[in-house]
């Protein structure tokens, strides 16, 4: 497809489990961003990549969060030992510079 | 650190009236200010943006103004319609256009028939 694709759309995890969220950006988009959106809140910046380089990861809330984009295209956000406070929608966006094109998000629920 | 504040958090206006949402940013180096609209259960989508070398930009019923001195920017929607009901987010970007974009906390706009 032509848009940003994220999978899974919904994920339920037991506390302590590891999860991996995938993002397929728009082909050719250099920049890729991850945001966390809690219910009723704005997207909170987590990290962003330019090609395969992770230029800023200052928004990652703890060392349980890890993101990678090894070939400068698909990106994976990994959360280890999930906690209830990790429950949120995780939005991926890609850009050529300027407008962000968002995916539908991955809704994570930690029980 | 970088911060974007947005208000009001909720706004209800009569159909046909105007709506104004205001944001302030912390870093004077900010140079790109987009506005996104998010309908319930959907992804945020860009509706208008402005760069720091421009004071105002208009697109049909939507306009954005920027006051760099005061570090304020605002979204104006005129002749509101039911389909304008959504959550609106302002945002600001520091440095190059490929750098991170920080969002405000959102304004839930409701249009009363």
Contacts between the chains, C-beta under 8 A, distances in Angstrom:
chain1	res1	chain2	res2	distance
A	30	B	98	6.7
A	31	B	98	4.7
A	33	B	100	6.9
A	33	B	101	7.1
A	35	B	103	7.6
A	40	B	106	7.7
A	41	B	105	6.2
A	41	B	106	6.9
A	42	B	6	7.6
A	42	B	89	5.2
A	42	B	103	4.1
A	42	B	104	5.6
A	42	B	105	4.7
A	42	B	106	4.7
A	43	B	44	6.8
A	43	B	89	7.2
A	43	B	103	4.8
A	44	B	103	7.5
A	45	B	100	5.4
A	45	B	101	7.3
A	45	B	102	5.9
A	45	B	103	7.6
A	48	B	99	7.7
A	48	B	100	5.2
A	50	B	98	5.8
A	55	B	99	7.7
A	56	B	99	7.6
A	56	B	100	5.4
A	59	B	100	7.8
A	91	B	43	7.1
A	91	B	44	7.5
A	95	B	98	6.8
A	97	B	96	7.5
A	97	B	97	4.2
A	97	B	98	4.9
A	98	B	32	6.9
A	98	B	34	7.9
A	98	B	49	7.2
A	98	B	97	5.0
A	99	B	34	6.8
A	99	B	46	4.9
A	99	B	49	6.9
A	100	B	34	7.5
A	100	B	36	7.8
A	100	B	44	7.7
A	100	B	46	7.0
A	100	B	101	6.2
A	102	B	43	4.1
A	102	B	44	5.2
A	102	B	45	7.3
A	103	B	43	6.5
A	104	B	42	7.7
A	104	B	43	5.5
A	105	B	43	6.5
